[in-house]
Amino acid sequence: MRIVVQKFGGTSVRGPAQRQVVTQWVVQAVENGMSPVVVVSAMGRSGDAYATDTLLGLMQALPQPSAVESDLLVHCGEVISAVVMAGHVREAGLQPEVMTGGQAGIHTDDRHGDAQIVKLEPSRLLEALRAGRVPVVAGFQGLGADGLVTTLGRGGSDTTAVALGAALGAEVVEIFTDVDGIKTADPRIVPEARTIREMDYHEVFQLANLGARVIHPRAVELARQFSVSVRVRSTFSDSTGTLVGPGRRLLDSWAHRDPDHAVTGVTQLRELIQFQVAGPTDDPGWTYRLFDLLGRRGVSVDLINMFPDHVFFCVKSDVRHLVGEVLEELAFPFQVYDDRAKVSVVGSAIEGLPGVVGRVMEALSRESIRVLQSADSHATITLLLEKKDMEAAVRALHQQFGLDREVPTL
């Protein structure tokens, strides 16, 4: 069998008109000799009746709901979506088979709300495909070792699709969304942002991890681990989108070893809080105690700059209160800056290439943008800025590296 996994996000299955378009993609796959497996997210976005955020809102009115109860409630959004989508597939003359994540063979650990897939048994899926049926699988969920429903965290339907693709040996996993692929920047900030035709796993992982929301980082890492080809494309366009794989066939990024072509994309992350914490100079272990306590509270820190008597770091705004509790417990003096954002440039050709940082700083200096902190890896340069400067920085960097133009194919 030539298997394709097709994952459709919430906006793609939001209403009857959108679901008819989705159905045509499934029909087209069958007509092209493929055996499709359909993975769906909950219908719509926050405010829509069965969207995940809407269901989570129901929990807020309950006294101390457990994580188990939360998973049991929110997984219903994808189940409803799968059943409704199956009706459209049947109406098109195909034979669907609806499955929950657990029924599709997805087994997870017991971390409710953010479970990890530990095993996938695709026997039921393969049986359905061999019989000519179209499995319609509820994304974002699995079955824990204790037999209870678990959910995979934000972007979990992407992870579901890639995991199924790996287990089934799919030719490709298609992630359908409301944009026509992975862009060189957020088109809401940079209207001239270009769709990137092909990318390697590492670049996509970095873009996703640093703020781009087209595909979830965990799904990209899973695709890399099992060498699954992923195509990110629009439900509502014939564009071929972006092919993500182990390397670029059309464009060798390492061939362009110059600062003008080192960057593949620019991304941003809003709503960051920066802390400046002072510690006792006669106690070299104070930073250990600080970060150990933050870790125990489940706080992930970013952009750490340490000095003997003070440290800077950033967190997402939703954990600000947890950081405050830790600092009060330790009685360390601190300052808080809640108007921060970070902007990153990503490209596999950055590593060891002189001149890239200079080009970055040149672009920002022209706009009089002040850099507060920075970090870099072999494929990224990340800058902490004042939130008011974020969009101007994205536009300046996109222009500086000519990302609105195709890099010549060698």
Steps between C-alpha positions, in 0.01 A plus 500: 500500500603857434394666825459873556407653836295818464465718808246784502506776761211667675442773241492236224210310662324799655178495295320302227656700213853446632435130562383457141839632385672255736294216355622585151861463615417152633320405178789632293746284694292190428470591132879534488542143621580589861356352818420801723493511878323816619593668830285788624524767767201634693271719290573873493673722751426650840132596519386233255287242677735201488842668477763392752522843666122514530495161673784606729292803594238264643760371744560844649155500658567170678654478849855359470457273196767233462728461197331166432159669486635776278638247249174309503309817414724662239569182302130507408563792261707285267262204532206720398702636209593148382140378506373806312782478245426132444148594395638721223737224386212251486288746303781518243467127435787376717480272803638670814591343831514735799762436766607669819874536552500195726305293249752600233771342716657807663634417847647771721648553841274623780588872490148631457480819296844458344544128438780348293440217254683187616362239259282480190323182391358563150333162448144637501597779262667255262197270512273790404730613219529148354120481498484824299367711786612853588602528866394835650703540819443744784829684549661636816437191715603151599458239769719506811654197668223518759236464228384861531471753217796735470560808284825596328517873574475795264555401137431139594312419181817572300680249722220247449531529122878463491494207744243320284705578190810348661316185618328444165800579279303778329646657186425842645314667784305803378432768763213709363456842655377849407831617350669363188816373669779618725581865435822699526318711763154550646299643206295709742819692574676462163240484220769417244615193696570212263398135528812285536486207259718254690655497846696255712369376832738705712409835346128430534545385860683820587239721331217314676678501835572873477147613425380391154166323548454311173611163642575384854868450595431156652353382169808622311733320740298180459515535121878542517540200728312269261589675168138582421445742212257776600327744268348813655235647270172690488163327503364777281773527234657277237846620602741214573608677818821408683661156493687417821755221488854389580653747253409732218508355150444827317710725718826411674511748785864425575604600148414866572766567761469876511317735740248606235350150466558345842152568640195294406234673709420747776261428784382664820350423839288748693396522863833438672590614850862584584630463855819653640587323826775598744667235713735495800860545381634276780286202391610340170208257513221758488431455129470123551235549767314747279483285188443179695191649666374638168539157344312335785211743438497403131632835378700494176749787476645656187781737402709460814791741558689434826746716689658444845250724679193502275322312224260589219248253362163495324181300543164493329249736654268225625755381758594842636325434831695175553831680454388768745415236761844340465683831529300598807578162657872552437483868603711604201456861381370516145360723228237407244462627144173393340534667160736253331496299179761298317585491132710224344667439166532135398719334239708184477786698340551736796745281692853631492426752227662840566290808439150373578479663843633822349225495237238440772622790711529727196131444419390574856723804541344660192165480682652619833397172664674416827601138569453404866628141495612253236568131450617294207543142384639350181172579322348796686566849629240612755457856627298627795339835425241735637161382378435828317800428273412142409315550173746761373785260575334214310448723196854639515661155520278358226608782270866483607535137391288536185251237611235627261717369214571139403861395559645383166505121463851363453 
